[in-house]
Amino acid sequence: MSPAADDTTVRAAGCVLWRPAPPTAPSGPELCLVHRPKYDDWSHPKGKLKPGEDPLAGALREVAEETGYAAVPGVELPTVRYLANGRPKEVRYWAAAAGTGAFVPSDEVDRILWLPPGAARARLTQPRDRTLVDALLATCPPGTGHRTTP
């Protein structure tokens, strides 16, 4: 837990899930966005941590639950902090390459989209989520989720 978080902070984790673009598309990654019908919004896959859950393990669990894909974690991205329903919320994020899997709609997430970074930035509902696209692109070479330098 970070020094800014306390007992009232909602702790969550997620990933900026990416995959290589198809051969017919421009080079670079495609990012996965999830649509949550409850809020009618587009965001990166994320969710609340279970009590005592490791944040990275929680992020990978949430990606699997919301998208149906296994994820291979890369670099940690900036933590996002904001108020949700009047309570502080802290969400830790990682870059993550999509592994095997397939999306199955649910009550929580009814659609996913794979988009190039510019289109993903435009589709994201919350401006704070757009900064994570920029962070992924700044810390990872095009088409990957892995840092080339320490």
C-alpha positions as CSV (number, residue, x, y, z in Angstrom):
1,M,0.0,0.0,0.0
2,S,1.3,3.4,-0.8
3,P,1.9,6.1,1.8
4,A,-1.1,8.0,0.2
5,A,-3.5,5.1,0.8
6,D,-5.2,4.4,4.1
7,D,-8.0,2.2,5.3
8,T,-10.6,4.2,3.5
9,T,-8.8,4.0,0.1
10,V,-10.3,1.6,-2.4
11,R,-7.4,-0.4,-3.8
12,A,-7.7,-1.7,-7.4
13,A,-5.4,-2.9,-10.2
14,G,-5.5,-3.4,-13.9
15,C,-3.5,-3.6,-17.1
16,V,-3.1,-1.7,-20.4
17,L,-3.6,-4.9,-22.4
18,W,-2.0,-4.9,-25.8
19,R,-1.3,-7.2,-28.7
20,P,0.7,-6.8,-32.0
21,A,-1.4,-5.2,-34.8
22,P,-2.5,-7.6,-37.5
23,P,-0.2,-7.7,-40.6
24,T,-2.6,-5.7,-42.7
25,A,-2.7,-2.8,-40.2
26,P,-0.1,-0.2,-39.5
27,S,2.7,-1.4,-37.2
28,G,2.4,-1.0,-33.5
29,P,0.3,-2.4,-30.8
30,E,-3.5,-2.7,-30.5
31,L,-4.9,-1.9,-27.1
32,C,-7.9,-3.7,-25.5
33,L,-10.6,-1.6,-24.0
34,V,-13.6,-2.9,-22.1
35,H,-17.2,-1.6,-22.1
36,R,-19.0,-1.7,-18.8
37,P,-22.7,-1.4,-19.3
38,K,-23.4,-0.4,-15.7
39,Y,-21.5,2.8,-16.3
40,D,-21.7,2.9,-20.1
41,D,-18.0,3.6,-20.3
42,W,-14.9,2.4,-22.0
43,S,-11.8,1.8,-19.9
44,H,-8.8,-0.4,-19.4
45,P,-9.5,-3.7,-17.7
46,K,-9.3,-3.2,-13.9
47,G,-11.0,-4.0,-10.7
48,K,-10.9,-4.0,-6.9
49,L,-8.4,-6.1,-5.1
50,K,-9.5,-8.9,-2.8
51,P,-8.3,-8.5,0.8
52,G,-4.6,-9.3,1.0
53,E,-4.3,-9.8,-2.7
54,D,-1.0,-8.8,-4.4
55,P,-1.7,-5.9,-6.8
56,L,-0.1,-7.6,-9.8
57,A,-1.9,-10.9,-9.2
58,G,-5.2,-8.9,-8.9
59,A,-4.5,-7.0,-12.2
60,L,-3.9,-10.3,-14.0
61,R,-7.0,-11.8,-12.5
62,E,-9.1,-8.8,-13.5
63,V,-7.8,-8.9,-17.1
64,A,-8.7,-12.6,-17.3
65,E,-12.2,-12.0,-15.8
66,E,-13.1,-9.0,-17.9
67,T,-11.5,-9.9,-21.3
68,G,-11.1,-13.7,-21.2
69,Y,-7.4,-13.3,-22.1
70,A,-4.4,-14.4,-20.1
71,A,-1.9,-11.6,-19.7
72,V,1.9,-11.5,-19.6
73,P,2.9,-8.5,-17.4
74,G,5.5,-6.0,-18.5
75,V,6.5,-2.7,-16.9
76,E,4.5,-1.1,-14.1
77,L,2.7,2.0,-15.4
78,P,1.8,5.1,-13.3
79,T,-0.7,4.6,-10.4
80,V,-3.9,6.5,-10.9
81,R,-5.7,8.1,-8.0
82,Y,-9.1,9.7,-7.9
83,L,-12.4,9.9,-6.0
84,A,-15.0,7.3,-6.7
85,N,-18.4,7.7,-4.9
86,G,-16.7,10.1,-2.5
87,R,-13.9,7.7,-1.5
88,P,-10.3,7.8,-2.6
89,K,-9.4,5.1,-5.1
90,E,-5.9,4.0,-6.1
91,V,-5.4,1.9,-9.2
92,R,-2.1,0.3,-10.0
93,Y,-1.5,-0.6,-13.6
94,W,0.9,-2.7,-15.7
95,A,1.6,-3.0,-19.4
96,A,0.6,-6.5,-20.3
97,A,0.8,-8.5,-23.5
98,A,-2.3,-10.5,-24.4
99,G,-1.8,-14.3,-24.3
100,T,-4.3,-16.9,-25.2
101,G,-8.0,-16.5,-24.6
102,A,-11.3,-15.4,-26.0
103,F,-13.8,-12.8,-24.9
104,V,-17.2,-13.9,-23.6
105,P,-19.7,-11.1,-22.8
106,S,-20.9,-10.8,-19.2
107,D,-23.1,-8.5,-17.1
108,E,-19.9,-6.7,-16.0
109,V,-18.3,-6.3,-19.4
110,D,-20.4,-6.7,-22.5
111,R,-17.9,-5.7,-25.2
112,I,-14.2,-5.3,-25.8
113,L,-12.4,-3.4,-28.6
114,W,-8.9,-3.8,-29.9
115,L,-7.8,-0.4,-31.2
116,P,-4.6,1.3,-32.2
117,P,-3.3,3.7,-29.5
118,G,-4.8,6.9,-31.1
119,A,-8.2,5.4,-31.5
120,A,-8.0,3.9,-27.9
121,R,-7.2,7.3,-26.5
122,A,-10.2,8.8,-28.3
123,R,-12.6,6.1,-27.1
124,L,-11.6,6.0,-23.4
125,T,-14.3,7.7,-21.3
126,Q,-12.0,9.1,-18.6
127,P,-9.1,11.5,-19.4
128,R,-7.1,9.9,-16.6
129,D,-7.1,6.6,-18.6
130,R,-5.7,8.3,-21.7
131,T,-2.5,9.1,-19.8
132,L,-1.9,5.3,-19.4
133,V,-1.8,4.9,-23.2
134,D,0.9,7.6,-23.3
135,A,2.8,6.0,-20.5
136,L,2.7,2.6,-22.3
137,L,4.0,4.1,-25.5
138,A,6.7,6.1,-23.7
139,T,8.1,3.2,-21.7
140,C,7.8,0.5,-24.2
141,P,9.0,0.2,-27.8
142,P,6.3,0.2,-30.5
143,G,4.5,-3.1,-30.7
144,T,5.7,-4.4,-27.4
145,G,5.0,-4.0,-23.7
146,H,8.5,-4.6,-22.6
147,R,11.1,-1.9,-21.7
148,T,14.3,-2.0,-23.7
149,T,16.4,-0.3,-21.1
150,P,16.5,-0.7,-17.3
